[in-house]
Amino acid sequence: MRSLPPLAAVRVFEAAARHENFTAAANELGMTQAAVSHQIRLLEARVGQPLFRRERQRVFLTDAARRAATDVAKGLDAIEAAFARLRADDDGTLTISTTTTFANTWLAWRLGRFQMSHPEIAVRLSVSEALADFSGDGVDVAIRSGPGDWPGLQAHRLLDQDFTPMCSPAFLAAQGGRIEPIDLLRLPLISPQDPSWARWLHEAGLSEAGERPLPGVRLDSQANEGHAAMAGQGVAMLTPFFWRQDMADQRLVQLFPQVSTLGHGYWIVYPEPRRLSPKIRRFRDWLLAEIERPWSVAQDRALASA
């Protein structure tokens, strides 16, 4: 019969040892700092020796605990990998979670290329604005927008989430064929409450824009905002990368050369313990290469006709 300490305490020890910080371990595991300290004390009582030295509100691994931490980490990785292999469709099905904007404006047009290159992998695309639940939803990889610092996840930056005002040619013509930045304070805007509007207007020298609400409708995704702009409903703040084909086909017009950013990007993310999964590595490598592929009007038109 095995004489093992409680697995919950082992998981806490591994995280605390990796960070040498109880607060960071608590954030990663979704626990309180007090709960982390309690689990460490239980484990210390179980092994009969201290695992951390407490000095001036900081903790440091003891020499013995540092040696043990390496083996514990390897053991937890092995457990994670063993249970991952139990999933019946682990090798044969890849479930991708992404946002409406990334799916509708870019990924859905190209996903067939990955399927053709890897016919042994069935692909399921889940579109949602909510963060993926890797433990409960069966999601293998997700494409998220944000700063890229999600605890417990491997993250690879795909592209910058920059933005600039766009509208339809018909809307521009209705304004006399020219729109100045100051005109945006009176024109109908699409989702003007989005922080991207305040940032762009501030960098355009219109700091007073934040002093009063801007007029316009509110939509739930950039995909919908772009299509509303194409329909002539106003000016939308859009990421040029996603709308290159629509600008080339003169469905959208970029009004100004200025492009701003909040410092965020789009990322492909997946749990760190699954970084060696063959299907995840294949999709990650394909996606990074596809993002870097030189763009041309002919390429996207060929995708659209296909």
Summary of the structure (lengths in Angstrom):
residues: 306
radius of gyration: 24.8
end to end distance: 60.6
largest distance: 83.2
contacts: 869
relative contact order: 0.13
helix: 48%
strand: 21%
